[in-house]
């Protein structure tokens, strides 16, 4: 069992949280010794976005199981959970536990974010760095918004395909302002393309290509004078 230290303030004995072991052992602490068993997400001096993340059931209050779960989540990703007690404005990258898969993801993400906000090589990341999503994503064509612009790939064929889809169906703006396509648009494009190809295959039938190999040149000749022919009949009417 964990050995606890207490201090007295305001006429109450309160647990002293100083070490990572103190935090990790909170699930062993009798809840009768907790000063409070819940707190609101809003109206405190703490960052509301952070509190909202801890509030896993979204009921607007953080309760003991949610707080313990948050500590355990962070413990897997930090070398020492006591880092949470420092109250620093920025998290040193050296504090991230790169020996776990979760920690490696956090470290890689932090470095990518710092690079995108113009702080490549920085040794710490702050909440402000991670919150500036517009700046973070503007540096990357693959920004997770579901829109794929032509510049998202270096493959000329893929770029040409994306531009064709935009030309046929129109494009949508991603969070950086670039025009691209979505998965739904890609599916619709190929669905319509399949129908179009089937329609083209029918054009080779004898009942349609009545002039044989000369049918296509004849159609082209007709298209060339179509405006004049329509104008002629309009004038006749």
C-alpha positions in Angstrom: 0.0 0.0 0.0 1.1 3.5 -0.7 2.2 5.7 2.2 0.5 9.1 2.1 1.6 12.4 3.4 -1.0 15.0 4.6 -1.0 18.7 5.3 -3.6 20.8 7.1 -5.2 23.8 5.6 -8.5 25.5 6.2 -9.2 23.2 9.1 -9.0 20.1 6.8 -6.4 17.4 6.4 -5.6 17.1 2.8 -3.4 14.6 0.9 -0.1 16.0 -0.3 0.6 15.2 -4.0 4.3 15.5 -4.7 5.4 12.5 -6.7 4.3 10.4 -9.6 3.6 7.5 -7.2 1.2 9.7 -5.4 -0.8 10.3 -8.5 -0.7 6.7 -9.7 -1.9 5.5 -6.2 -4.9 7.8 -6.0 -7.1 4.9 -6.9 -6.1 3.3 -3.6 -6.9 6.4 -1.5 -10.2 6.1 0.5 -12.6 8.5 -1.1 -13.6 9.7 2.4 -10.2 11.4 2.4 -10.8 13.3 -0.8 -11.7 17.0 -0.3 -14.1 16.8 -3.3 -15.5 13.9 -5.3 -16.4 15.9 -8.4 -15.9 19.3 -10.0 -17.5 21.3 -12.8 -15.9 21.5 -16.2 -16.6 25.2 -16.5 -16.1 28.1 -14.1 -12.8 27.0 -12.7 -9.3 28.6 -13.2 -8.3 25.5 -15.1 -8.4 25.3 -18.9 -12.0 24.3 -19.9 -10.8 22.4 -23.0 -8.6 20.2 -20.9 -11.3 19.6 -18.3 -13.7 18.7 -21.1 -11.3 16.0 -22.3 -11.1 14.5 -18.8 -15.0 14.6 -18.6 -15.3 11.3 -20.6 -19.1 11.0 -20.3 -19.7 14.6 -21.2 -22.0 15.4 -18.3 -20.2 18.6 -17.4 -18.6 17.3 -14.2 -15.4 15.4 -13.6 -15.7 12.6 -11.1 -13.1 10.4 -9.3 -13.0 7.6 -11.9 -12.5 10.0 -14.8 -9.7 11.8 -13.0 -7.9 8.5 -12.2 -8.4 7.4 -15.9 -6.8 10.6 -17.1 -3.8 10.1 -14.8 -3.3 6.6 -16.0 -3.7 7.7 -19.7 -0.9 10.3 -19.1 1.3 7.9 -17.1 1.7 5.7 -20.1 2.9 8.6 -22.2 5.2 10.3 -19.7 8.4 9.1 -18.1 7.3 10.5 -14.8 3.7 11.3 -14.1 5.0 13.9 -11.6 5.4 16.1 -14.6 1.7 16.8 -14.3 2.3 18.4 -10.9 4.8 21.0 -12.1 2.2 23.3 -13.7 4.6 24.3 -16.4 3.3 26.2 -19.5 5.2 23.8 -21.8 5.9 20.1 -21.8 9.6 19.2 -22.4 9.8 16.6 -25.2 12.4 14.8 -23.0 9.6 14.0 -20.5 7.7 12.0 -23.1 8.1 8.2 -22.6 9.4 7.1 -26.0 9.7 3.5 -24.8 5.9 2.9 -25.3 3.9 2.9 -28.5 1.6 5.6 -27.1 4.6 7.8 -26.1 6.2 7.4 -29.5 3.0 8.7 -31.2 2.9 11.7 -28.8 6.5 12.5 -29.4 6.2 12.3 -33.2 3.1 14.3 -33.2 4.7 17.0 -31.0 7.7 17.3 -33.3 5.4 17.5 -36.3 3.3 20.2 -34.7 6.4 22.2 -33.7 7.8 22.0 -37.2 4.5 23.1 -38.7 4.2 26.2 -36.4 7.8 27.3 -37.2 9.5 25.9 -34.1 11.3 22.9 -35.6 14.0 21.8 -33.2 12.3 23.2 -30.1 12.7 21.0 -27.0 9.2 21.7 -25.5 5.6 22.1 -26.7 2.9 24.2 -25.1 -0.9 24.0 -25.2 -0.9 27.1 -27.3 1.3 25.4 -29.9 -1.0 22.5 -30.1 -4.2 24.6 -30.2 -3.3 26.7 -33.2 -4.9 24.1 -35.6 -5.1 26.6 -38.5 -1.4 27.2 -38.5 -0.6 23.5 -37.9 -2.7 22.2 -40.8 -1.8 25.0 -43.2 1.7 23.6 -43.4 0.4 20.2 -44.6 -1.8 19.2 -47.5 -2.7 16.0 -45.6 -4.4 17.6 -42.7 -7.1 15.1 -41.8 -10.1 17.0 -43.0 -11.1 14.5 -45.6 -10.4 16.7 -48.6 -7.6 15.7 -50.9 -6.1 18.6 -53.0 -3.8 17.9 -56.0 -0.8 19.0 -54.0 -1.4 16.2 -51.6 0.6 13.9 -53.9 3.7 14.1 -56.0 2.4 11.6 -58.5 1.5 13.4 -61.8 -1.1 10.9 -62.7 -2.8 11.2 -59.4 -2.7 15.0 -59.6 -4.2 14.9 -63.0 -7.0 12.6 -61.8 -7.8 14.9 -58.9 -8.0 17.8 -61.3 -10.3 15.9 -63.6 -12.6 15.1 -60.8 -12.6 18.8 -59.7 -13.3 19.8 -63.4 -16.2 17.4 -63.6 -17.9 17.6 -60.2 -16.4 20.8 -58.8 -14.2 20.8 -55.7 -14.5 21.7 -52.1 -12.1 23.8 -50.0 -10.1 22.1 -47.2 -9.3 23.8 -43.9 -6.2 25.5 -45.5 -8.3 26.9 -48.4 -7.0 24.5 -51.1 -9.5 23.0 -53.5 -9.7 19.3 -53.5 -12.0 16.2 -53.6 -13.6 14.0 -51.0 -14.1 10.3 -50.9 -17.8 10.7 -51.9 -16.8 12.8 -54.9 -14.2 10.2 -56.0 -16.8 7.4 -55.7 -19.4 9.4 -57.6 -16.8 10.2 -60.4 -15.9 6.6 -61.0 -19.6 5.5 -60.8 -20.5 8.1 -63.5 -17.4 7.2 -65.5 -18.5 3.5 -65.6 -21.9 4.5 -66.9 -20.3 6.8 -69.5 -18.0 4.0 -70.7 -20.9 1.7 -71.0 -22.7 4.3 -73.1 -19.7 4.7 -75.3 -19.5 1.0 -76.0 -23.1 1.1 -77.3 -22.1 3.6 -79.9 -20.2 0.9 -81.8 -23.4 -0.9 -82.6 -24.5 -1.2 -86.2 -27.8 0.4 -85.5 -26.0 3.5 -84.2 -22.7 3.6 -86.1 -24.6 3.5 -89.4 -21.6 4.8 -91.4 -19.2 2.3 -89.9 -15.7 3.7 -89.3 -16.8 7.0 -90.9 -19.4 7.6 -88.2 -17.1 9.4 -85.9 -15.7 11.8 -88.5 -19.3 12.5 -89.7 -20.3 13.4 -86.1 -17.3 15.7 -85.8 -18.3 17.4 -89.0 -21.8 17.9 -87.8 -20.6 19.3 -84.5 -18.4 21.8 -86.4 -21.4 23.4 -88.1 -24.0 22.7 -85.4 -24.3 26.4 -84.4 -24.8 27.5 -88.0 -27.4 24.7 -88.6 -29.4 25.6 -85.5 -29.2 29.3 -86.5 -30.5 28.4 -90.0 -33.5 26.5 -88.7 -34.2 29.2 -86.1 -34.3 31.8 -88.8 -36.6 29.5 -90.9 -39.0 29.3 -88.0 
